[in-house]
Amino acid sequence: MVQVRGAAEGPPEPGAAGPGASGGGDGAQAAASGSGDAAQGSSGGTAAAAEAPRGEARYYEQSIRLVLWRHGQTRWNVEGRFQGQSDIPLDEVGERQAERAARLLAGLRPAAIVSSDLGRAMATAAPLARLTGLTVTTDKDLRERYGGLWEGLTDSEIRTRYPDEHAVWLPPAGESSTTVADRAGAALDRIAAGMAPGTLVVVVSHGAAIRLGAARLLGFPEDLWGAVGPLANCAWSILGRRRSRWRLLEHNAGTLPEPVLSDDR
């Protein structure tokens, strides 16, 4: 269990982003309004609470928040190949995405960073760890859906070779959506169990694991899991829990134009 009992102290000023924080970064900051921008300038508690109206401040002081951050772009993402648990590294674009997103997420002053143990997730978490001084904790249950015989194949190849399985999105020798939802949802629940009110944790994971794990925590019935859209590379969603109730506060924040979406259905 990840024990989180207070916010991290002394991260760098997120405004000191340097070259590369302009352009697409401006769109991301707009997408993250109410989180990243409001989060700057806090001490002793959540930054968002410091500048928010009193009602909103009370919400943040009494709630916990999970930032569910998808890894940056890989070569297989661009090629449209099902990655699953194949350990494919970030490409150069993915590395730049992680650096840029980390500058925004550091403004939320996270208390901890928990990551899937796959390389593309760990490489995405690394810039945020460097900016905040936090140590990344890994949890293998945050891994992507195991794709069995689909891993490495394009969607067209999967449709051609496995038409029946593709129709129900069940990879041969792989994990079902229910299995992934249970696994990732349980990991998120464990992380939340170690958090004190008013804290925020960044969780670095993968498209299907985030979408299905979040749907599980939100209590969506399985026939509505598809209502939660896929995440773009290095975009994030935010879940908040207050009085034992989970809510989706943001979804797909930080996206760039023409995002490469998850290889999840």
Order of alpha helices (4+ residues) and beta strands (2+ residues): alpha-alpha-alpha-alpha-beta-alpha-alpha-beta-alpha-beta-alpha-alpha-alpha-beta-alpha-beta-beta
